[in-house]
């Protein structure tokens, strides 16, 4: 019996966004040269998360917003209420 995937799991959400990006930008699974097609399918089906090499490749080659891929939030839409409050100490904690 096949186990149902939690639609809210990180793997499923990231896979859905990855596939959405790929289809929106008319990128075939085989166009992703650093990964075999079946591994792209595993990501898109929520069976695994993309590795850092793939995310860097997608950023450099296709300008993928990695924040959006991982969180669903576009960087351009993030609001920092008071950027002055972000100090070196806070960033390095």
C-alpha positions in Angstrom: 0.0 0.0 0.0 1.4 3.4 -1.1 1.7 5.9 1.7 0.1 9.3 1.1 2.5 12.3 1.1 1.7 15.2 3.4 0.8 18.0 1.0 2.2 20.5 3.5 5.6 18.8 3.8 8.6 20.7 2.7 9.5 18.2 0.0 6.0 18.4 -1.6 5.9 22.2 -1.4 9.4 22.6 -2.9 8.7 20.0 -5.5 5.5 21.8 -6.6 7.3 25.2 -6.8 10.3 23.6 -8.7 7.9 22.1 -11.3 5.9 25.3 -11.5 9.1 27.3 -12.2 10.3 24.8 -14.8 7.0 24.7 -16.7 6.5 28.5 -16.5 10.0 29.0 -18.0 9.5 26.2 -20.6 12.4 24.2 -19.2 12.3 20.5 -20.0 13.5 18.1 -17.4 16.2 17.0 -19.9 17.4 20.7 -20.1 18.7 20.5 -16.6 22.1 19.1 -17.6 23.5 18.4 -14.2 20.7 16.0 -13.2 19.1 12.9 -14.7 15.5 13.2 -15.6 14.3 10.7 -13.0 16.0 12.7 -10.2 14.2 15.8 -11.4 11.0 13.8 -11.3 11.7 12.7 -7.7 12.1 16.3 -6.7 8.9 17.4 -8.5 6.9 14.5 -7.0 8.0 15.5 -3.4 10.2 12.5 -2.9 13.4 14.5 -2.3 14.7 18.0 -1.9 17.0 19.6 -4.5 20.6 19.6 -3.4 22.7 22.8 -3.2 24.4 22.1 -6.5 21.1 22.0 -8.3 19.8 25.1 -6.6 23.0 27.0 -7.5 22.7 25.8 -11.1 19.0 26.9 -11.3 19.9 30.3 -9.9 22.8 30.9 -12.3 21.3 29.4 -15.4 17.6 30.3 -15.0 17.6 33.1 -12.3 15.4 31.0 -10.0 14.5 32.8 -6.8 15.8 30.3 -4.2 14.0 32.0 -1.4 10.7 31.5 -3.2 11.7 27.9 -4.0 12.3 27.1 -0.4 9.7 29.3 1.4 7.1 30.3 -1.2 7.9 33.9 -0.5 9.5 36.1 -3.2 12.5 38.1 -2.0 11.1 41.2 -3.6 8.0 41.0 -1.5 9.7 40.6 1.8 9.3 43.6 4.1 11.9 44.5 6.7 10.3 47.0 9.0 13.5 48.6 10.3 16.6 47.5 8.5 18.7 49.6 11.0 17.8 47.1 13.7 19.7 44.4 11.8 23.2 44.6 13.4 26.3 42.6 12.9 25.8 41.0 16.3 22.2 39.9 15.3 23.3 38.5 12.0 26.2 36.5 13.4 24.2 34.9 16.3 
